Amino acid sequence: MEARVRACLIGCGRAGMIHARNYRNKIPEAAITAVVDTLPEAAQAAAKELQIHRWHTDYRQILGDKAINAVIVVAPTDLHRDIVVDCANAGKHIFCEKPMAMTVEECDEMIAACRANGVKLQIGFMRRFDASFREAKRLVESGAIGDLVLIRSNTRGPSKPRPWMYDIGKSNGILAEVNSHDIDSVRWMAGSEIRSLYALAGNFRNPEAREAYPDYYDSVLVSGTMENGVHFSVDGAAYVQYGYDSKMELVGTKGKLEVGRSERDFVRLTTPEGGTSTPFISSWMTLFTEAYLAEDTAFVEAILQDAEPPVTGLDGRMAVAAVEAGNRSIREGVICTLR
């Protein structure tokens, strides 16, 4: 049976290949039929692994191809706007990884283009599809901890930032690259938009970036208030080295929830020499494998059923709005209200 959703991957890095492997053989009625990467060797390697023949170095080469009816956009953030608008104008459904774009204005243009062309737009916030986070959301809505009072969320990554991330003008900082998931999860759990926030940041682990990029930060702390009165805090860090650390705590009037784990597995080793140790998770790729598959499946189902994707362009836009406000707060030392 020929696949009804025939997707092209745009961006063959780590996250891109997770999506492509799902489309390769895990999602009924979907297939990966082409790949695009500006590096020829990356595109060729991806095509070889996926056992397909079509690879390109420019996404515009697939715009006129009627056999491709969906794209998976995992390119650098500052390219998202042009890719999404061009693909929407070409009539292709779009899955766009986070961060959605560099600015709220770019997000609005992307949403408008998809709406005008009648194509789906889903943003890659995979935590909404993680079984543990979904159960926490269900418990919050059931009143298990009473009225929600406070949400605390953190994401800390082990890897040294790539040099392009030092330029806040190109990356929007780790608030975008690392903490977009926290921002979206806070909105989702609270069932409300962010009203205002205050952010602090600093460069503690990458001294070589200080001279050329004095505004670069590898650690950030954000606190604020939702429109429904719930308080929240988000902290993020890059290059912590100890492992991939993603957790959320939700405090209510009658109890609290904790979601997320840091243990690689549930084996605990105790020896006279080393005491007690538990292996720490080393990568988000390990922690959210099933969530990635679930979000890819949801996107395909939205296309086939002509339904609204479960994570929309508006969700992506509001995360970008929080990033913009957070970066302004860091620069100016002020409390920022979201627009």
NORFEN-V630471 format. One record per helix or strand. SS is the DSSP state (H for helix, E for strand). FROM is the first residue (numbers start at 1). TO is the last residue. If there is no record, write none. Layout:
ss=(SS;SS)
from=(FROM;FROM)
to=(TO;TO)
This chain:
ss=(E;H;E;H;E;H;E;H;E;H;E;H;H;E;H;H;H;H;E;H;E;E;E;E;E;E;E;E;H;H;H;E)
from=(5;14;30;40;55;59;70;77;93;104;121;126;131;148;163;168;174;180;194;207;219;231;245;256;263;269;275;280;284;289;313;336)
to=(10;25;36;50;56;62;73;89;97;117;124;129;142;156;166;171;177;190;202;209;226;237;252;259;263;271;277;280;287;304;332;337)
